[in-house]
Amino acid sequence: MSTTVTVQKEVDARGLNCPLPILRTKKALNDMASGQVLRVVATDPASQRDFEAFSRQTGNALIEQSVNEGTFTYLLRRK
């Protein structure tokens, strides 16, 4: 995990399938200030494609993504 990024909020979307991880992420980001960072933890393999598309479509930066034993972690910076 990156030590230079401060995470303000976390969404645990483990066990949820598309589109729930994105919907929860969208809701969380709406409550955050510009520049704040959200960590999302998901287990849906399709979430990789979903988060890349979500980032492009919304302008919220996908600053980090990783996978560890079937768990996907995303860091998004609120635009």
C-alpha positions in Angstrom: 0.0 0.0 0.0 1.2 3.5 -0.8 2.2 5.5 2.2 2.1 8.9 0.5 -1.7 8.9 0.0 -4.0 9.8 2.9 -7.4 8.1 2.6 -10.4 10.0 3.9 -13.1 7.4 3.5 -13.4 3.7 2.7 -16.1 1.6 0.9 -16.2 -2.1 1.6 -17.8 -3.6 -1.5 -16.6 -7.2 -0.9 -19.2 -9.8 -1.9 -21.1 -7.3 -4.0 -21.4 -7.6 -7.8 -21.7 -5.0 -10.5 -23.1 -2.4 -10.3 -23.2 -2.2 -6.5 -19.5 -1.4 -6.0 -19.8 1.5 -8.4 -23.1 2.8 -6.9 -21.6 2.8 -3.4 -18.5 4.5 -4.7 -20.5 7.2 -6.4 -22.5 7.8 -3.2 -19.4 8.0 -1.1 -17.6 10.4 -3.5 -20.7 12.7 -3.5 -20.2 13.3 0.3 -16.5 14.1 -0.1 -14.6 17.3 -0.9 -12.6 17.8 -4.0 -9.1 16.2 -3.8 -10.1 13.8 -1.0 -9.2 10.1 -1.5 -11.6 7.2 -1.3 -10.4 3.6 -0.9 -12.7 0.9 -2.3 -12.3 -2.8 -1.6 -14.1 -5.2 -3.9 -14.1 -8.9 -4.8 -15.9 -8.7 -8.2 -13.3 -9.3 -11.0 -15.4 -7.2 -13.3 -14.8 -4.2 -11.0 -11.4 -3.6 -12.6 -13.1 -2.7 -15.9 -15.9 -0.9 -14.1 -13.6 1.4 -12.1 -11.5 2.3 -15.1 -14.6 3.3 -17.0 -16.1 5.1 -14.0 -12.9 7.1 -13.6 -12.9 8.1 -17.3 -16.6 9.0 -17.3 -16.7 11.0 -14.1 -13.3 12.6 -14.0 -12.5 11.2 -10.6 -8.9 10.0 -10.8 -8.2 6.3 -10.3 -4.8 6.9 -8.6 -4.0 3.3 -7.6 -5.4 -0.2 -8.1 -4.1 -3.5 -6.9 -5.2 -7.1 -6.5 -4.3 -9.4 -3.6 -5.7 -12.9 -3.4 -9.0 -12.1 -5.2 -9.5 -8.8 -3.4 -9.3 -5.6 -5.5 -8.4 -2.3 -4.0 -8.9 1.0 -5.7 -7.9 4.5 -4.7 -9.9 7.3 -6.2 -9.3 11.0 -5.9 -12.4 13.2 -5.9 -12.4 15.7 -8.8 
